[in-house]
Amino acid sequence: MLPWLYAAVEQTQSVMGRDFWPYGLKANDTTLRTFLRYSYEQGLAGRLFEPAELFAPESLQAYRI
């Protein structure tokens, strides 16, 4: 535990918003699409992937994307 934790969290929230570690595919769609586009444009990926393709199908079944 950091003695300045509350100040660090307040500073982070002022820059990144209250939900700075969003969970779930939908909440991270824009970030994942940007990452995948950069990866493709820079030649790291052979094709442009969809965000759901990054996850095992069974991990998305309960989530119902």
Backbone torsions as a table, in degrees:
resi	resn	phi	psi	omega
1	MET	NA	134.6	178.7
2	LEU	-94.7	136.3	179.3
3	PRO	-65.8	-21.8	-179.9
4	TRP	-104.4	21.1	-176.4
5	LEU	-56.4	-47.5	-177.8
6	TYR	-61.1	-40.4	178.0
7	ALA	-65.1	-40.1	179.2
8	ALA	-65.7	-42.0	179.1
9	VAL	-65.7	-43.7	178.7
10	GLU	-61.6	-41.2	179.1
11	GLN	-65.9	-44.3	178.9
12	THR	-61.7	-44.1	179.6
13	GLN	-64.4	-33.8	179.4
14	SER	-68.2	-28.1	-179.7
15	VAL	-91.1	-42.1	-170.3
16	MET	-110.5	-3.3	-177.4
17	GLY	90.4	172.5	-175.1
18	ARG	-69.4	-33.3	-177.5
19	ASP	-103.9	73.5	-174.5
20	PHE	-86.0	-3.4	172.0
21	TRP	-130.3	70.4	-176.6
22	PRO	-68.8	147.5	178.9
23	TYR	-109.9	148.2	174.5
24	GLY	102.1	154.5	-178.0
25	LEU	-65.0	-46.6	-178.3
26	LYS	-62.1	-43.4	-178.6
27	ALA	-65.6	-23.2	-177.2
28	ASN	-110.8	12.3	-174.7
29	ASP	-56.7	-49.4	-178.1
30	THR	-61.9	-44.2	179.4
31	THR	-63.7	-45.0	-179.7
32	LEU	-65.6	-40.9	178.2
33	ARG	-63.5	-39.2	177.9
34	THR	-65.4	-46.4	177.2
35	PHE	-57.9	-45.4	-178.7
36	LEU	-67.3	-37.4	177.9
37	ARG	-65.7	-46.2	177.8
38	TYR	-60.2	-42.4	-179.5
39	SER	-60.8	-42.4	178.9
40	TYR	-69.0	-47.2	-178.1
41	GLU	-61.9	-31.3	-178.7
42	GLN	-89.7	4.2	176.6
43	GLY	79.6	12.3	179.2
44	LEU	-80.9	-25.1	177.2
45	ALA	-119.5	142.1	-178.3
46	GLY	-75.6	-17.5	177.3
47	ARG	-151.1	166.5	179.0
48	LEU	-83.6	113.6	-178.6
49	PHE	-86.1	157.6	169.9
50	GLU	-91.5	147.5	-179.2
51	PRO	-53.2	-39.7	-178.2
52	ALA	-63.6	-23.9	-179.8
53	GLU	-70.4	-12.7	179.8
54	LEU	-77.1	-13.5	-172.6
55	PHE	-117.2	148.4	175.0
56	ALA	-61.0	135.9	-177.5
57	PRO	-52.6	-40.0	-179.0
58	GLU	-66.4	-22.4	177.6
59	SER	-76.0	-17.3	180.0
60	LEU	-98.5	-11.3	-177.9
61	GLN	-61.3	-47.2	179.9
62	ALA	-69.0	-29.5	-177.8
63	TYR	-76.6	-29.9	179.4
64	ARG	53.6	69.5	-179.4
65	ILE	-69.1	NA	NA
